[in-house]
Amino acid sequence: MLKITDLVKRYGKGDPVLKNLDLTIEGESVVSIIGSSGAGKSTLLRCINRLVEPTSGSIELNGTELTTLHGRELRAARRKIGMVFQSFNLVDRLTVMENVQSGRLGYISTWAAVMRRYPKKDIRRAYELMERVGIAHYADKRADELSGGERQRVGVVRALMQDPEILLADEPTASLDPKTSEQIMGLLRDLAGELKLPVLINIHNVTEAKIYTDRIVGMRYGRIIFDDTPDSLDQEAMDQIYSGSPHADRKTDMKEAS
Ligand SMILES: Nc1ncnc2c1ncn2[C@@H]1O[C@H](COP(=O)(O)OP(=O)(O)OP(=O)(O)O)[C@@H](O)[C@H]1O
């Protein structure tokens, strides 16, 4: 279970971009985060794996408080958080298998990684997952020889090789054509069920969020203002999520504070 309580993020001395957020994700649900540009969606995901340092508040993953971890403990906790990126973040000159095995980096020795001496069980697992997502025949191909959809499948397998307790996806389909985008969303949904994994997806495409996710969280300027099933996301809720400006929101904040 992921339990976020009273999370605040402020970059430098600016206004907070996450304002006392509470969010709990239990079990294997697929949750999308929607909201206008600048609402804080990426910041929220990046606080969870500490690519961004939260200013205050608590983030617990299956009982482990993530915000206070350092060094070795932080690295161990990060292994349990798989991340899928918009731009795939693959190493182009490495093969698909090498990219996929980089998901095991935290688990095997540096020597084994440098010498590409992957444990047999990791190779077996990589093939299982690559078969599952349809890229096993590309195992020895360089990553830069693949299409966008194939590259994102490599990104998904690499994240799953971490044996994660949660999967975070930051605009995973934003660089893909509509058909491929739907395939990747379907894959994330199906894998969540098969692997009993909660998946949290930052996504701009509301239609895909409605089709492929179980729950939609709507953010507006650092706050969660909608959290419900896709069916409940009506026009009124959409207007609230996507209307206004940070300036208007700041006026509301000032009123609340006074
Ligand atoms: N490294 C940073 N330093 C300063 N401000 C930042 C930084 N990263 C993000 N911000 C600001 O934080 C706010 C939220 O940004 P964030 O990227 O989380 O929003 P988002 O909802 O993911 O937007 P988008 O959909 O456009 O990616 C924005 O006002 C942005 O300018």
The ligand as a Gaussian input file, in Angstrom:
#p B3LYP/6-31G(d) Opt

LIG

0 1
 N       12.992000      21.554000     -10.821000
 C       12.073000      22.515000     -10.677000
 N       12.409000      23.725000     -10.169000
 C       11.489000      24.685000      -9.999000
 N       10.187000      24.551000     -10.296000
 C        9.791000      23.369000     -10.814000
 C       10.709000      22.308000     -11.030000
 N       10.032000      21.249000     -11.549000
 C        8.730000      21.650000     -11.655000
 N        8.604000      22.921000     -11.226000
 C        7.345000      23.690000     -11.157000
 O        6.426000      22.959000     -10.389000
 C        5.117000      23.071000     -10.924000
 C        4.548000      21.674000     -11.160000
 O        5.320000      21.064000     -12.196000
 P        5.087000      19.552000     -12.651000
 O        6.079000      19.255000     -13.725000
 O        5.055000      18.694000     -11.461000
 O        3.630000      19.667000     -13.247000
 P        2.850000      18.652000     -14.195000
 O        1.455000      18.648000     -13.713000
 O        3.558000      17.357000     -14.256000
 O        2.958000      19.407000     -15.573000
 P        3.072000      18.798000     -17.064000
 O        1.780000      18.098000     -17.307000
 O        3.251000      20.003000     -17.939000
 O        4.263000      17.898000     -17.073000
 C        5.231000      23.919000     -12.187000
 O        4.873000      25.233000     -11.867000
 C        6.691000      23.817000     -12.534000
 O        7.139000      24.998000     -13.170000

